[in-house]
Amino acid sequence: MSQSYDRGLVEDFGRWREFSAGMWAWVFHKFTGWVLIGYLFTHIAVLSTATVSPTMYTNTLRGLEGLLVVRFLEVGLLAVAVFHILNGVRLLFVDLGVGLQAQDRSFYASMILTGAIVVASVPSFLGGI
């Protein structure tokens, strides 16, 4: 016979306060995965301008790179990609049985490392290098 578990009301939106680091890691990993899938379609749309003409592709890239908001979005994309990669490696180690006792600390370490990489990269992205 299966055991039941009181999951609370479906409408109980205050339950996010009870999330542990593992649940936040899962939520962020799913979110970043969906953002990367969305970016993939945007990337394909921009690359498809190359099939029309090389000058249209070049003009599209120059136009996008000239916008400051696109540079900020690139920083966000970097943050999403770096976190997704680091959390994926963390999950790989957890699945292999390495670091099972330190899952919370490894999640926080991946967050801190992501922040450090993004902060170090901001001048390059915003400076247009």
Disulfide bonds with the S-S distance in Angstrom:
none
